[in-house]
Amino acid sequence: MKFIIAFIPPEHLHRLVDALIEYHVPGMTVSEARGFGQEHDPRHPDHREYIGLEMTRKLRLEIACRDEEAEDILAAIYRSAHTGNVGDGKVFVLPVLDALRIKTGERGDRTLGPK
């Protein structure tokens, strides 16, 4: 299993949800986040000067999926959120060692529902 964490601008959420529904994503959690990226590093080409530390609004998406679903999900995120501009976001893919569905006691990828 994989755990996908994506940080995207809020205005891309509806387009992304539509794309993920096409791939029958087993579920997703969305929460608000604030932070900054490489634009604060003076060595980065997109560096901008700020007075103080400015935090940008983002959404944090969390998706647990089967290994074979990860590439399609990443493609959907890229197509939905990519503009080529600063602030498009980042996506991280982590391995999931195990999972437990509390309701049934099921373990592993069965916790994600039917294939």
N, C-alpha and C positions, 0 to 999 in steps of 0.2 A: 504494500500500500504506500501511497504518497500523501503528503500534507502540503498543499499549495497555499502560500501566503502572498497576497498581492496588495500593493498600495497603489491606488489609482485616484485621479481627480473625481470628485463627486458627480460631475456632469456626464461621466461615461457610464454610470451605473446601469441605467435602463437599457442601453444598447448592449452592455455586457450580459445582463440577465437574459435578454432575448437570445443572444448567441449561445449561452450555456444551456438554456432549456432545449435547444436543438440537439445538444449532445447528451441529453438525459442525465445531467449531473445529479448525483445522489443527494446533494444538499449543500448549503452554503451559509456561512455566517458573515454578516456585514456589521462593522462597527466604525465609528468615527475616530480619526486619528489626526494628530498634528505632528509636524516634524520638519526637517530640512534635509536637503541632499547635497550633491556635489557643487551646487552653485555657491555654497559658502566657503569652498576651498579656493584660496587665491591662485593655486596652480591649475585649476580647472578652467577650460576655455569659456565656460558659461558663468564664471564668477561675477557676482554683482555685489557692490558695496551696500551694506545695510547699517542703519543706526540701531544698535542693539541686536538682539537675536530675533528674527522674524520666523514664525512657525507657519508653515503652509498647511491648509486643510486638505486632508486626504481621507479616503475610505480604505479600511483594511478588510480584505476578503479572505476568508479561510475556507478551504475546500479539502475534505478528505476523499480520496478516490483510489481505485484500483490502479496498479502500475500501468496497465495497458490503456487507461483513460487519460493519463497525465498529458501526453502530447497533444491530444485533441483539445483539452482544456486550455493548455498554454497557447495553442493557435487561436482559440476563440478570444482569449484575453488580449492577445496581441492585435488581432483584427479589430477588436472593439475599442481599444484604448490608445492605439498608436496614432500620433499626429506628427511625430518627428520634432516636436517642440520640447523645450525644457519643461520638466514637471510631468511627463507622461506617466511616470511611476516605475516601480520595480516589482519583480515576481521572484519568489524563492520557492524551491521545491526541496522538501525534506523527506527522508524515509520515515515510515511509521512502523515501529517494531511490533505493535499489537494494539488491539482495540477491544473494548467490552461494551456490549449493549446491556445497560443496567436492567431494562425491562425483562429480557429473556435469558440473560447470562451468556448469549452467543459471543464468540471471540473471533478475532481476525477479520477478514474482508466480508464475512457474513453480516457484520454489523452495518454494512453499507446498503443492505437490502438486496433484492434479486438482481441478477445480471441482465 
